[in-house]
Amino acid sequence: MAGAVPPEAAKAAATEKAAPEKVDYLNLPCPIPYEEIHREAMMSLKPDLFEGFRFDFTKGLNPQFALSHSVSMGAAEIPSQSSETIKIPTAQYEFGVNFMDPKLMLFGRLLTDGRLNARVKWDLTDNFSFKANGLLTGEPHMSHGMFNFDYKGSDYRAQFQAGSGALFGANYIQSVTPHLSLGGEVFWAGQHRKSGIGYAARFNTDKMVATGQVASTGMVALSYVQKVSEKVSLATDFMYNYMSRDVTASVGYDYLLRQSRLRGKIDSNGCVAAFLEERLNMGLNFILSAELDHKKKDYKFGFGLTVGQ
């Protein structure tokens, strides 16, 4: 028969399909930055929860320059000897200035309590960048600054940090396979005369991300994110400090709808949280935030609007 396939040819084709894909170790992908290895889990399990009312307005003056205004009204927690949480009403206004260029980004925030926040990101070359952030406040010993120097290679990243309080650190992360990257960090806090070392691993595919991190400070952090579909992700993390014996585990979800995004979690301390972002119109978003801490008997509810880019 003209359409028949010889047995030898069929066997050769099956063997070719079954052969594993050869890995080119000289052309591995560049990993994500060391400090962002838990990025997917953090986005699902650590939304920007708040209490009370929040209104954010951003106005672009030109493609690079924008002004922002933020008003928040809620409650501030006061430290207490008892197990109950003490709150006092508070309100705050924040004025911001943003400058965004393909190679330079500047962000500034001035609050009514006198605090000034500033951040800079400058791409000096395609591979080398400089980042800085600082906080100025009238409270004694509360102002601080941090400088980061990042280098991005073809299959690795390196970073050096220097900050106030004689804080120095460095980290490095390397892709060892197309899906696995390994890294490590060292730091020295001169003001407190403390040093530390840490290690991290990250394994990711199109459907999942698993990370692990351990440090000599006693911290052990594990996280796992499973992408169920294009719109649904499930996440879990485990935090353990083998010096203080504190343990926390949490599970959460991230659900993308046509015009909204819903995130929620529950942890081993009895804290349940949910965060909803609803797009009402172009440049107009409605936000709902809720957090129930059954152990501390603390309940936080918030709603807000975001206007602008």
ChimeraX commands (.cxc) that place a marker at each C-alpha (Angstrom):
marker #1 position 0.00,0.00,0.00 radius 0.5
marker #1 position 1.23,3.46,-0.87 radius 0.5
marker #1 position 0.26,4.98,2.51 radius 0.5
marker #1 position 1.91,2.25,4.62 radius 0.5
marker #1 position 4.86,3.20,6.84 radius 0.5
marker #1 position 7.74,0.71,7.07 radius 0.5
marker #1 position 8.17,-0.75,10.59 radius 0.5
marker #1 position 11.76,0.49,10.77 radius 0.5
marker #1 position 10.71,4.08,10.00 radius 0.5
marker #1 position 7.87,3.98,12.56 radius 0.5
marker #1 position 10.24,2.62,15.22 radius 0.5
marker #1 position 12.82,5.32,14.47 radius 0.5
marker #1 position 10.17,8.06,14.70 radius 0.5
marker #1 position 8.92,6.74,18.07 radius 0.5
marker #1 position 12.48,6.61,19.42 radius 0.5
marker #1 position 13.11,10.18,18.26 radius 0.5
marker #1 position 9.95,11.41,20.03 radius 0.5
marker #1 position 10.84,9.60,23.26 radius 0.5
marker #1 position 14.37,11.00,23.39 radius 0.5
marker #1 position 14.71,13.66,26.11 radius 0.5
marker #1 position 15.37,17.23,25.10 radius 0.5
marker #1 position 19.07,18.03,25.24 radius 0.5
marker #1 position 19.96,20.83,27.65 radius 0.5
marker #1 position 22.30,23.55,26.44 radius 0.5
marker #1 position 24.13,24.48,29.66 radius 0.5
marker #1 position 25.92,27.31,27.88 radius 0.5
marker #1 position 22.62,29.03,27.07 radius 0.5
marker #1 position 20.63,28.92,30.33 radius 0.5
marker #1 position 17.99,31.58,31.17 radius 0.5
marker #1 position 18.77,34.43,33.54 radius 0.5
marker #1 position 17.19,33.87,36.99 radius 0.5
marker #1 position 15.07,36.41,38.83 radius 0.5
marker #1 position 16.79,38.56,41.50 radius 0.5
marker #1 position 17.74,36.78,44.73 radius 0.5
marker #1 position 15.47,38.93,46.91 radius 0.5
marker #1 position 12.47,38.11,44.66 radius 0.5
marker #1 position 12.63,34.29,44.68 radius 0.5
marker #1 position 9.31,34.15,46.60 radius 0.5
marker #1 position 7.69,36.69,44.24 radius 0.5
marker #1 position 4.72,34.61,43.06 radius 0.5
marker #1 position 3.85,33.42,46.58 radius 0.5
marker #1 position 4.15,36.94,47.99 radius 0.5
marker #1 position 1.78,38.34,45.37 radius 0.5
marker #1 position -0.90,35.80,46.35 radius 0.5
marker #1 position -0.33,35.60,50.13 radius 0.5
marker #1 position 0.78,39.17,50.97 radius 0.5
marker #1 position -1.66,41.65,49.37 radius 0.5
marker #1 position -1.59,45.30,50.43 radius 0.5
marker #1 position -4.17,44.98,53.23 radius 0.5
marker #1 position -5.39,48.13,54.96 radius 0.5
marker #1 position -8.06,49.35,57.38 radius 0.5
marker #1 position -10.55,52.19,56.91 radius 0.5
marker #1 position -10.75,54.29,53.75 radius 0.5
marker #1 position -8.10,54.96,51.11 radius 0.5
marker #1 position -8.16,57.19,48.03 radius 0.5
marker #1 position -5.30,57.27,45.52 radius 0.5
marker #1 position -5.14,59.69,42.59 radius 0.5
marker #1 position -2.38,59.77,39.97 radius 0.5
marker #1 position -2.18,62.43,37.27 radius 0.5
marker #1 position 0.28,62.12,34.41 radius 0.5
marker #1 position 1.63,65.46,33.26 radius 0.5
marker #1 position 3.63,63.96,30.38 radius 0.5
marker #1 position 4.86,60.47,29.43 radius 0.5
marker #1 position 7.68,60.66,32.00 radius 0.5
marker #1 position 6.35,62.85,34.82 radius 0.5
marker #1 position 3.36,62.21,37.13 radius 0.5
marker #1 position 1.98,63.50,40.42 radius 0.5
marker #1 position 0.10,61.41,42.97 radius 0.5
marker #1 position -2.13,62.18,45.93 radius 0.5
marker #1 position -3.17,59.66,48.56 radius 0.5
marker #1 position -5.59,60.09,51.48 radius 0.5
marker #1 position -6.13,57.41,54.12 radius 0.5
marker #1 position -8.37,57.32,57.18 radius 0.5
marker #1 position -8.29,54.41,59.56 radius 0.5
marker #1 position -6.88,53.24,62.87 radius 0.5
marker #1 position -3.34,52.93,64.19 radius 0.5
marker #1 position -2.37,50.14,66.56 radius 0.5
marker #1 position -0.78,51.10,69.89 radius 0.5
marker #1 position 1.57,48.69,71.68 radius 0.5
marker #1 position -0.04,47.23,74.80 radius 0.5
marker #1 position 0.89,44.85,77.60 radius 0.5
marker #1 position -2.42,42.99,77.24 radius 0.5
marker #1 position -3.34,40.56,74.50 radius 0.5
marker #1 position -6.05,42.89,73.16 radius 0.5
marker #1 position -5.22,45.28,70.34 radius 0.5
marker #1 position -5.61,48.99,71.14 radius 0.5
marker #1 position -6.39,51.31,68.23 radius 0.5
marker #1 position -6.71,55.08,67.86 radius 0.5
marker #1 position -8.26,56.92,64.88 radius 0.5
marker #1 position -5.78,58.43,62.46 radius 0.5
marker #1 position -5.73,60.17,59.08 radius 0.5
marker #1 position -2.90,60.84,56.65 radius 0.5
marker #1 position -2.20,62.60,53.37 radius 0.5
marker #1 position 0.66,61.66,51.06 radius 0.5
marker #1 position 1.99,63.66,48.11 radius 0.5
marker #1 position 4.08,61.87,45.52 radius 0.5
marker #1 position 6.20,62.67,42.48 radius 0.5
marker #1 position 7.13,60.05,39.86 radius 0.5
marker #1 position 9.62,60.30,37.03 radius 0.5
marker #1 position 9.92,57.29,34.73 radius 0.5
marker #1 position 12.36,57.01,31.86 radius 0.5
marker #1 position 13.55,53.84,30.09 radius 0.5
marker #1 position 16.83,54.05,32.06 radius 0.5
marker #1 position 15.98,56.21,35.09 radius 0.5
marker #1 position 13.11,56.05,37.59 radius 0.5
marker #1 position 12.64,58.47,40.51 radius 0.5
marker #1 position 9.93,58.22,43.17 radius 0.5
marker #1 position 9.32,60.59,46.07 radius 0.5
marker #1 position 6.67,60.57,48.82 radius 0.5
marker #1 position 6.03,63.26,51.46 radius 0.5
marker #1 position 3.64,62.51,54.33 radius 0.5
marker #1 position 1.84,64.88,56.69 radius 0.5
marker #1 position 3.74,63.47,59.69 radius 0.5
marker #1 position 6.98,64.80,58.18 radius 0.5
marker #1 position 8.36,61.57,56.74 radius 0.5
marker #1 position 10.02,61.69,53.32 radius 0.5
marker #1 position 10.53,58.53,51.24 radius 0.5
marker #1 position 12.66,58.48,48.11 radius 0.5
marker #1 position 13.62,55.73,45.65 radius 0.5
marker #1 position 15.95,55.73,42.65 radius 0.5
marker #1 position 16.57,53.09,39.97 radius 0.5
marker #1 position 19.19,53.90,37.33 radius 0.5
marker #1 position 20.20,51.48,34.57 radius 0.5
marker #1 position 23.79,52.50,33.91 radius 0.5
marker #1 position 24.19,49.84,31.19 radius 0.5
marker #1 position 22.14,46.93,29.88 radius 0.5
marker #1 position 23.65,44.72,32.60 radius 0.5
marker #1 position 24.54,47.07,35.47 radius 0.5
marker #1 position 22.02,49.08,37.52 radius 0.5
marker #1 position 22.01,51.20,40.66 radius 0.5
marker #1 position 19.14,51.39,43.18 radius 0.5
marker #1 position 18.75,53.52,46.28 radius 0.5
marker #1 position 16.01,54.17,48.79 radius 0.5
marker #1 position 15.89,56.34,51.87 radius 0.5
marker #1 position 13.63,57.52,54.67 radius 0.5
marker #1 position 13.98,60.89,56.42 radius 0.5
marker #1 position 12.00,61.51,59.59 radius 0.5
marker #1 position 12.10,63.78,62.61 radius 0.5
marker #1 position 12.21,60.84,65.03 radius 0.5
marker #1 position 15.67,60.09,66.44 radius 0.5
marker #1 position 17.53,57.12,64.89 radius 0.5
marker #1 position 14.63,56.34,62.50 radius 0.5
marker #1 position 16.09,57.79,59.29 radius 0.5
marker #1 position 17.91,55.29,57.10 radius 0.5
marker #1 position 19.16,54.64,53.58 radius 0.5
marker #1 position 20.12,51.68,51.39 radius 0.5
marker #1 position 22.17,51.43,48.18 radius 0.5
marker #1 position 22.13,48.44,45.82 radius 0.5
marker #1 position 24.43,47.67,42.90 radius 0.5
marker #1 position 23.02,44.96,40.62 radius 0.5
marker #1 position 24.73,43.07,37.81 radius 0.5
marker #1 position 22.76,40.89,35.41 radius 0.5
marker #1 position 24.66,38.21,33.48 radius 0.5
marker #1 position 23.43,35.83,30.82 radius 0.5
marker #1 position 22.53,33.11,33.37 radius 0.5
marker #1 position 23.25,34.70,36.76 radius 0.5
marker #1 position 22.69,37.81,38.89 radius 0.5
marker #1 position 24.87,39.43,41.55 radius 0.5
marker #1 position 24.10,42.23,44.00 radius 0.5
marker #1 position 26.03,44.28,46.53 radius 0.5
marker #1 position 24.24,46.26,49.27 radius 0.5
marker #1 position 25.35,49.02,51.60 radius 0.5
marker #1 position 23.13,50.78,54.10 radius 0.5
marker #1 position 22.99,52.95,57.17 radius 0.5
marker #1 position 24.03,51.37,60.45 radius 0.5
marker #1 position 27.13,49.88,58.78 radius 0.5
marker #1 position 24.99,47.29,56.98 radius 0.5
marker #1 position 26.71,45.46,54.12 radius 0.5
marker #1 position 25.50,42.50,52.09 radius 0.5
marker #1 position 25.99,40.58,48.88 radius 0.5
marker #1 position 24.04,37.87,47.09 radius 0.5
marker #1 position 24.45,35.72,43.98 radius 0.5
marker #1 position 22.03,33.46,42.11 radius 0.5
marker #1 position 22.89,31.12,39.23 radius 0.5
marker #1 position 20.79,29.05,36.83 radius 0.5
marker #1 position 22.07,25.46,36.89 radius 0.5
marker #1 position 19.35,23.99,34.63 radius 0.5
marker #1 position 16.60,25.62,32.56 radius 0.5
marker #1 position 14.23,25.28,35.56 radius 0.5
marker #1 position 16.50,25.26,38.65 radius 0.5
marker #1 position 18.50,28.15,40.10 radius 0.5
marker #1 position 20.65,28.19,43.24 radius 0.5
marker #1 position 21.96,31.15,45.21 radius 0.5
marker #1 position 23.49,32.42,48.40 radius 0.5
marker #1 position 23.93,35.59,50.44 radius 0.5
marker #1 position 26.13,37.07,53.16 radius 0.5
marker #1 position 25.58,40.16,55.29 radius 0.5
marker #1 position 27.19,42.13,58.10 radius 0.5
marker #1 position 25.32,44.50,60.44 radius 0.5
marker #1 position 28.11,46.54,61.99 radius 0.5
marker #1 position 25.87,48.51,64.33 radius 0.5
marker #1 position 24.66,45.32,66.02 radius 0.5
marker #1 position 27.86,43.33,65.44 radius 0.5
marker #1 position 25.99,40.53,63.71 radius 0.5
marker #1 position 26.74,38.60,60.54 radius 0.5
marker #1 position 24.89,35.93,58.63 radius 0.5
marker #1 position 24.86,33.66,55.62 radius 0.5
marker #1 position 21.99,32.17,53.66 radius 0.5
marker #1 position 21.18,29.83,50.80 radius 0.5
marker #1 position 18.22,29.61,48.43 radius 0.5
marker #1 position 16.86,27.37,45.68 radius 0.5
marker #1 position 14.10,27.96,43.15 radius 0.5
marker #1 position 12.49,25.49,40.74 radius 0.5
marker #1 position 9.95,26.76,38.23 radius 0.5
marker #1 position 8.01,25.48,35.22 radius 0.5
marker #1 position 5.07,26.84,33.24 radius 0.5
marker #1 position 2.68,25.39,35.85 radius 0.5
marker #1 position 4.43,25.71,39.22 radius 0.5
marker #1 position 7.08,27.50,41.28 radius 0.5
marker #1 position 8.78,25.97,44.34 radius 0.5
marker #1 position 11.29,27.88,46.47 radius 0.5
marker #1 position 13.31,27.22,49.60 radius 0.5
marker #1 position 15.47,29.54,51.67 radius 0.5
marker #1 position 17.51,29.06,54.86 radius 0.5
marker #1 position 19.73,31.49,56.80 radius 0.5
marker #1 position 22.04,31.34,59.79 radius 0.5
marker #1 position 19.74,33.81,61.58 radius 0.5
marker #1 position 17.36,30.89,62.15 radius 0.5
marker #1 position 14.98,31.58,59.30 radius 0.5
marker #1 position 13.62,28.76,57.11 radius 0.5
marker #1 position 11.17,29.74,54.35 radius 0.5
marker #1 position 9.42,27.44,51.89 radius 0.5
marker #1 position 6.82,28.37,49.30 radius 0.5
marker #1 position 4.94,26.67,46.49 radius 0.5
marker #1 position 2.64,28.12,43.81 radius 0.5
marker #1 position 0.55,25.98,41.47 radius 0.5
marker #1 position -0.96,27.53,38.37 radius 0.5
marker #1 position -4.29,25.72,38.02 radius 0.5
marker #1 position -5.29,27.65,34.89 radius 0.5
marker #1 position -4.55,30.93,33.16 radius 0.5
marker #1 position -6.75,32.73,35.74 radius 0.5
marker #1 position -6.40,30.67,38.94 radius 0.5
marker #1 position -3.31,30.09,41.10 radius 0.5
marker #1 position -2.99,28.38,44.47 radius 0.5
marker #1 position -0.14,29.22,46.86 radius 0.5
marker #1 position 1.22,28.03,50.19 radius 0.5
marker #1 position 4.18,28.97,52.36 radius 0.5
marker #1 position 5.90,27.78,55.52 radius 0.5
marker #1 position 7.97,30.02,57.81 radius 0.5
marker #1 position 10.03,28.63,60.68 radius 0.5
marker #1 position 12.61,30.19,63.00 radius 0.5
marker #1 position 14.60,27.47,64.72 radius 0.5
marker #1 position 15.94,29.93,67.32 radius 0.5
marker #1 position 12.64,31.42,68.52 radius 0.5
marker #1 position 10.66,28.27,67.56 radius 0.5
marker #1 position 8.03,30.39,65.78 radius 0.5
marker #1 position 6.15,28.55,63.04 radius 0.5
marker #1 position 3.63,29.95,60.54 radius 0.5
marker #1 position 2.03,28.24,57.57 radius 0.5
marker #1 position -0.52,29.70,55.16 radius 0.5
marker #1 position -2.48,28.78,52.05 radius 0.5
marker #1 position -4.06,31.17,49.59 radius 0.5
marker #1 position -5.45,31.76,46.13 radius 0.5
marker #1 position -5.22,34.29,43.33 radius 0.5
marker #1 position -8.22,34.49,40.98 radius 0.5
marker #1 position -8.21,36.73,37.90 radius 0.5
marker #1 position -11.62,37.64,36.48 radius 0.5
marker #1 position -12.42,39.71,33.41 radius 0.5
marker #1 position -12.40,43.03,35.29 radius 0.5
marker #1 position -11.29,42.09,38.79 radius 0.5
marker #1 position -8.70,40.23,40.82 radius 0.5
marker #1 position -9.45,38.37,44.06 radius 0.5
marker #1 position -6.76,37.20,46.49 radius 0.5
marker #1 position -7.18,35.52,49.84 radius 0.5
marker #1 position -5.38,33.45,52.45 radius 0.5
marker #1 position -5.69,31.67,55.79 radius 0.5
marker #1 position -2.77,30.93,58.10 radius 0.5
marker #1 position -2.01,28.71,61.07 radius 0.5
marker #1 position -2.46,31.62,63.51 radius 0.5
marker #1 position -6.17,31.81,62.69 radius 0.5
marker #1 position -5.86,34.87,60.46 radius 0.5
marker #1 position -8.13,35.01,57.39 radius 0.5
marker #1 position -7.70,37.74,54.76 radius 0.5
marker #1 position -9.17,38.71,51.39 radius 0.5
marker #1 position -8.35,41.49,48.92 radius 0.5
marker #1 position -10.49,42.46,45.92 radius 0.5
marker #1 position -9.54,44.84,43.10 radius 0.5
marker #1 position -12.44,45.71,40.77 radius 0.5
marker #1 position -11.96,47.70,37.58 radius 0.5
marker #1 position -15.00,49.95,37.27 radius 0.5
marker #1 position -13.80,51.91,34.25 radius 0.5
marker #1 position -10.65,52.90,32.44 radius 0.5
marker #1 position -8.35,54.31,35.14 radius 0.5
marker #1 position -10.86,53.73,37.97 radius 0.5
marker #1 position -10.51,50.81,40.40 radius 0.5
marker #1 position -12.48,49.90,43.51 radius 0.5
marker #1 position -10.67,48.10,46.36 radius 0.5
marker #1 position -12.01,45.99,49.22 radius 0.5
marker #1 position -9.79,44.66,52.02 radius 0.5
marker #1 position -10.66,42.41,54.96 radius 0.5
marker #1 position -8.59,40.67,57.62 radius 0.5
marker #1 position -9.91,38.63,60.56 radius 0.5
marker #1 position -7.44,37.63,63.27 radius 0.5
marker #1 position -9.40,35.21,65.46 radius 0.5
marker #1 position -6.49,34.63,67.82 radius 0.5
marker #1 position -6.02,38.32,68.68 radius 0.5
marker #1 position -9.71,39.14,68.17 radius 0.5
marker #1 position -8.68,41.87,65.77 radius 0.5
marker #1 position -10.78,42.68,62.71 radius 0.5
marker #1 position -9.78,45.03,59.89 radius 0.5
marker #1 position -11.99,46.17,57.04 radius 0.5
marker #1 position -11.17,48.71,54.37 radius 0.5
marker #1 position -12.38,50.09,51.05 radius 0.5
marker #1 position -10.92,52.54,48.62 radius 0.5
marker #1 position -10.69,54.00,45.13 radius 0.5
marker #1 position -7.74,54.27,42.79 radius 0.5
marker #1 position -7.94,56.88,40.03 radius 0.5
marker #1 position -5.38,57.39,37.29 radius 0.5
marker #1 position -2.66,55.38,35.61 radius 0.5
marker link #1:1,2 radius 0.2
marker link #1:2,3 radius 0.2
marker link #1:3,4 radius 0.2
marker link #1:4,5 radius 0.2
marker link #1:5,6 radius 0.2
marker link #1:6,7 radius 0.2
marker link #1:7,8 radius 0.2
marker link #1:8,9 radius 0.2
marker link #1:9,10 radius 0.2
marker link #1:10,11 radius 0.2
marker link #1:11,12 radius 0.2
marker link #1:12,13 radius 0.2
marker link #1:13,14 radius 0.2
marker link #1:14,15 radius 0.2
marker link #1:15,16 radius 0.2
marker link #1:16,17 radius 0.2
marker link #1:17,18 radius 0.2
marker link #1:18,19 radius 0.2
marker link #1:19,20 radius 0.2
marker link #1:20,21 radius 0.2
marker link #1:21,22 radius 0.2
marker link #1:22,23 radius 0.2
marker link #1:23,24 radius 0.2
marker link #1:24,25 radius 0.2
marker link #1:25,26 radius 0.2
marker link #1:26,27 radius 0.2
marker link #1:27,28 radius 0.2
marker link #1:28,29 radius 0.2
marker link #1:29,30 radius 0.2
marker link #1:30,31 radius 0.2
marker link #1:31,32 radius 0.2
marker link #1:32,33 radius 0.2
marker link #1:33,34 radius 0.2
marker link #1:34,35 radius 0.2
marker link #1:35,36 radius 0.2
marker link #1:36,37 radius 0.2
marker link #1:37,38 radius 0.2
marker link #1:38,39 radius 0.2
marker link #1:39,40 radius 0.2
marker link #1:40,41 radius 0.2
marker link #1:41,42 radius 0.2
marker link #1:42,43 radius 0.2
marker link #1:43,44 radius 0.2
marker link #1:44,45 radius 0.2
marker link #1:45,46 radius 0.2
marker link #1:46,47 radius 0.2
marker link #1:47,48 radius 0.2
marker link #1:48,49 radius 0.2
marker link #1:49,50 radius 0.2
marker link #1:50,51 radius 0.2
marker link #1:51,52 radius 0.2
marker link #1:52,53 radius 0.2
marker link #1:53,54 radius 0.2
marker link #1:54,55 radius 0.2
marker link #1:55,56 radius 0.2
marker link #1:56,57 radius 0.2
marker link #1:57,58 radius 0.2
marker link #1:58,59 radius 0.2
marker link #1:59,60 radius 0.2
marker link #1:60,61 radius 0.2
marker link #1:61,62 radius 0.2
marker link #1:62,63 radius 0.2
marker link #1:63,64 radius 0.2
marker link #1:64,65 radius 0.2
marker link #1:65,66 radius 0.2
marker link #1:66,67 radius 0.2
marker link #1:67,68 radius 0.2
marker link #1:68,69 radius 0.2
marker link #1:69,70 radius 0.2
marker link #1:70,71 radius 0.2
marker link #1:71,72 radius 0.2
marker link #1:72,73 radius 0.2
marker link #1:73,74 radius 0.2
marker link #1:74,75 radius 0.2
marker link #1:75,76 radius 0.2
marker link #1:76,77 radius 0.2
marker link #1:77,78 radius 0.2
marker link #1:78,79 radius 0.2
marker link #1:79,80 radius 0.2
marker link #1:80,81 radius 0.2
marker link #1:81,82 radius 0.2
marker link #1:82,83 radius 0.2
marker link #1:83,84 radius 0.2
marker link #1:84,85 radius 0.2
marker link #1:85,86 radius 0.2
marker link #1:86,87 radius 0.2
marker link #1:87,88 radius 0.2
marker link #1:88,89 radius 0.2
marker link #1:89,90 radius 0.2
marker link #1:90,91 radius 0.2
marker link #1:91,92 radius 0.2
marker link #1:92,93 radius 0.2
marker link #1:93,94 radius 0.2
marker link #1:94,95 radius 0.2
marker link #1:95,96 radius 0.2
marker link #1:96,97 radius 0.2
marker link #1:97,98 radius 0.2
marker link #1:98,99 radius 0.2
marker link #1:99,100 radius 0.2
marker link #1:100,101 radius 0.2
marker link #1:101,102 radius 0.2
marker link #1:102,103 radius 0.2
marker link #1:103,104 radius 0.2
marker link #1:104,105 radius 0.2
marker link #1:105,106 radius 0.2
marker link #1:106,107 radius 0.2
marker link #1:107,108 radius 0.2
marker link #1:108,109 radius 0.2
marker link #1:109,110 radius 0.2
marker link #1:110,111 radius 0.2
marker link #1:111,112 radius 0.2
marker link #1:112,113 radius 0.2
marker link #1:113,114 radius 0.2
marker link #1:114,115 radius 0.2
marker link #1:115,116 radius 0.2
marker link #1:116,117 radius 0.2
marker link #1:117,118 radius 0.2
marker link #1:118,119 radius 0.2
marker link #1:119,120 radius 0.2
marker link #1:120,121 radius 0.2
marker link #1:121,122 radius 0.2
marker link #1:122,123 radius 0.2
marker link #1:123,124 radius 0.2
marker link #1:124,125 radius 0.2
marker link #1:125,126 radius 0.2
marker link #1:126,127 radius 0.2
marker link #1:127,128 radius 0.2
marker link #1:128,129 radius 0.2
marker link #1:129,130 radius 0.2
marker link #1:130,131 radius 0.2
marker link #1:131,132 radius 0.2
marker link #1:132,133 radius 0.2
marker link #1:133,134 radius 0.2
marker link #1:134,135 radius 0.2
marker link #1:135,136 radius 0.2
marker link #1:136,137 radius 0.2
marker link #1:137,138 radius 0.2
marker link #1:138,139 radius 0.2
marker link #1:139,140 radius 0.2
marker link #1:140,141 radius 0.2
marker link #1:141,142 radius 0.2
marker link #1:142,143 radius 0.2
marker link #1:143,144 radius 0.2
marker link #1:144,145 radius 0.2
marker link #1:145,146 radius 0.2
marker link #1:146,147 radius 0.2
marker link #1:147,148 radius 0.2
marker link #1:148,149 radius 0.2
marker link #1:149,150 radius 0.2
marker link #1:150,151 radius 0.2
marker link #1:151,152 radius 0.2
marker link #1:152,153 radius 0.2
marker link #1:153,154 radius 0.2
marker link #1:154,155 radius 0.2
marker link #1:155,156 radius 0.2
marker link #1:156,157 radius 0.2
marker link #1:157,158 radius 0.2
marker link #1:158,159 radius 0.2
marker link #1:159,160 radius 0.2
marker link #1:160,161 radius 0.2
marker link #1:161,162 radius 0.2
marker link #1:162,163 radius 0.2
marker link #1:163,164 radius 0.2
marker link #1:164,165 radius 0.2
marker link #1:165,166 radius 0.2
marker link #1:166,167 radius 0.2
marker link #1:167,168 radius 0.2
marker link #1:168,169 radius 0.2
marker link #1:169,170 radius 0.2
marker link #1:170,171 radius 0.2
marker link #1:171,172 radius 0.2
marker link #1:172,173 radius 0.2
marker link #1:173,174 radius 0.2
marker link #1:174,175 radius 0.2
marker link #1:175,176 radius 0.2
marker link #1:176,177 radius 0.2
marker link #1:177,178 radius 0.2
marker link #1:178,179 radius 0.2
marker link #1:179,180 radius 0.2
marker link #1:180,181 radius 0.2
marker link #1:181,182 radius 0.2
marker link #1:182,183 radius 0.2
marker link #1:183,184 radius 0.2
marker link #1:184,185 radius 0.2
marker link #1:185,186 radius 0.2
marker link #1:186,187 radius 0.2
marker link #1:187,188 radius 0.2
marker link #1:188,189 radius 0.2
marker link #1:189,190 radius 0.2
marker link #1:190,191 radius 0.2
marker link #1:191,192 radius 0.2
marker link #1:192,193 radius 0.2
marker link #1:193,194 radius 0.2
marker link #1:194,195 radius 0.2
marker link #1:195,196 radius 0.2
marker link #1:196,197 radius 0.2
marker link #1:197,198 radius 0.2
marker link #1:198,199 radius 0.2
marker link #1:199,200 radius 0.2
marker link #1:200,201 radius 0.2
marker link #1:201,202 radius 0.2
marker link #1:202,203 radius 0.2
marker link #1:203,204 radius 0.2
marker link #1:204,205 radius 0.2
marker link #1:205,206 radius 0.2
marker link #1:206,207 radius 0.2
marker link #1:207,208 radius 0.2
marker link #1:208,209 radius 0.2
marker link #1:209,210 radius 0.2
marker link #1:210,211 radius 0.2
marker link #1:211,212 radius 0.2
marker link #1:212,213 radius 0.2
marker link #1:213,214 radius 0.2
marker link #1:214,215 radius 0.2
marker link #1:215,216 radius 0.2
marker link #1:216,217 radius 0.2
marker link #1:217,218 radius 0.2
marker link #1:218,219 radius 0.2
marker link #1:219,220 radius 0.2
marker link #1:220,221 radius 0.2
marker link #1:221,222 radius 0.2
marker link #1:222,223 radius 0.2
marker link #1:223,224 radius 0.2
marker link #1:224,225 radius 0.2
marker link #1:225,226 radius 0.2
marker link #1:226,227 radius 0.2
marker link #1:227,228 radius 0.2
marker link #1:228,229 radius 0.2
marker link #1:229,230 radius 0.2
marker link #1:230,231 radius 0.2
marker link #1:231,232 radius 0.2
marker link #1:232,233 radius 0.2
marker link #1:233,234 radius 0.2
marker link #1:234,235 radius 0.2
marker link #1:235,236 radius 0.2
marker link #1:236,237 radius 0.2
marker link #1:237,238 radius 0.2
marker link #1:238,239 radius 0.2
marker link #1:239,240 radius 0.2
marker link #1:240,241 radius 0.2
marker link #1:241,242 radius 0.2
marker link #1:242,243 radius 0.2
marker link #1:243,244 radius 0.2
marker link #1:244,245 radius 0.2
marker link #1:245,246 radius 0.2
marker link #1:246,247 radius 0.2
marker link #1:247,248 radius 0.2
marker link #1:248,249 radius 0.2
marker link #1:249,250 radius 0.2
marker link #1:250,251 radius 0.2
marker link #1:251,252 radius 0.2
marker link #1:252,253 radius 0.2
marker link #1:253,254 radius 0.2
marker link #1:254,255 radius 0.2
marker link #1:255,256 radius 0.2
marker link #1:256,257 radius 0.2
marker link #1:257,258 radius 0.2
marker link #1:258,259 radius 0.2
marker link #1:259,260 radius 0.2
marker link #1:260,261 radius 0.2
marker link #1:261,262 radius 0.2
marker link #1:262,263 radius 0.2
marker link #1:263,264 radius 0.2
marker link #1:264,265 radius 0.2
marker link #1:265,266 radius 0.2
marker link #1:266,267 radius 0.2
marker link #1:267,268 radius 0.2
marker link #1:268,269 radius 0.2
marker link #1:269,270 radius 0.2
marker link #1:270,271 radius 0.2
marker link #1:271,272 radius 0.2
marker link #1:272,273 radius 0.2
marker link #1:273,274 radius 0.2
marker link #1:274,275 radius 0.2
marker link #1:275,276 radius 0.2
marker link #1:276,277 radius 0.2
marker link #1:277,278 radius 0.2
marker link #1:278,279 radius 0.2
marker link #1:279,280 radius 0.2
marker link #1:280,281 radius 0.2
marker link #1:281,282 radius 0.2
marker link #1:282,283 radius 0.2
marker link #1:283,284 radius 0.2
marker link #1:284,285 radius 0.2
marker link #1:285,286 radius 0.2
marker link #1:286,287 radius 0.2
marker link #1:287,288 radius 0.2
marker link #1:288,289 radius 0.2
marker link #1:289,290 radius 0.2
marker link #1:290,291 radius 0.2
marker link #1:291,292 radius 0.2
marker link #1:292,293 radius 0.2
marker link #1:293,294 radius 0.2
marker link #1:294,295 radius 0.2
marker link #1:295,296 radius 0.2
marker link #1:296,297 radius 0.2
marker link #1:297,298 radius 0.2
marker link #1:298,299 radius 0.2
marker link #1:299,300 radius 0.2
marker link #1:300,301 radius 0.2
marker link #1:301,302 radius 0.2
marker link #1:302,303 radius 0.2
marker link #1:303,304 radius 0.2
marker link #1:304,305 radius 0.2
marker link #1:305,306 radius 0.2
marker link #1:306,307 radius 0.2
marker link #1:307,308 radius 0.2
marker link #1:308,309 radius 0.2
view
